[in-house]
Amino acid sequence: MSAAPDEVERPDPTGRVSATDRMTAFSDGVFAIVITLLVIELRVPEYHEGELLTGLLGEGASYLAFVVSFVYIGVLWLNHHALLRLIRGTTLTLSWINLGVLFGAVIIPFPTAVLASAFTHGDTDDQRAAVALYALAAALMSAPWLVFFGYLHRHPALLQRRVSPGYVRTQRLRPVTGLILYGLSGLLGWFVSPVLGLIGVIVMITYHAITSEGLPRWLTRR
């Protein structure tokens, strides 16, 4: 009897293995909705006649927060796209882990709104709290990625034939780096300067953008 269309025929010790099409489609939809939610936070400022430009300039922090988070979600989507290209199928456990990755993405609009509000209307203490919250959300987002890579390393049968377990093991360095350095950026923003903390977050987003296709394969040859 032939296998169902959504099942991968190659046997796997982890149990039933399904194709990744539905996971990919659902995940792409979630990322699209998250980016849309970011736009909703942009509003026309209140202004008196002849003072529109002043009002727009006063909302500069909101625009910056939007751009940072838009790029961040875009980088997460690129990383997620590259991640799914490593696997030939998914299991129920891996699908749950993927939901954890998506949960980390969908909470981003909230700290983005807090960050925009704090830098537009708040004082330094408000800004410290906002940067710390944003960095904490970003750090916690790294955790399910670490679990995802760990699961793939323990179940190499889910990997595409061209992908080695050693390569997957190396990629776990990226979410570990995120957990540590996003956390440090939050501490920097709280104890030293909210602007420096925000710069630290931007540097980490840039790092994940540059490594969206994974760390170089030569790092696996040790």
Secondary structure, 3 states (H helix, E strand, C coil): CCCCCCECCCCCCCCCCECCHHHHHHHHHHHHHHHHHHHHCCCCCCCCCCCHHHHHHHCHHHHHHHHHHHHHHHHHHHHHHHHHCCECCECHHHHHHHHHHHHHHHCCHHHHHHHHHHHHHCCHHHHHHHHHHHHHHHHHHHHHHHHHHHHHHHCHHHECCCCCHHHHHHHCHHHHHHHHHHHHHHHHHHHCCHHHHHHHHHHHHHHHHHCCCCCCHHHHCC
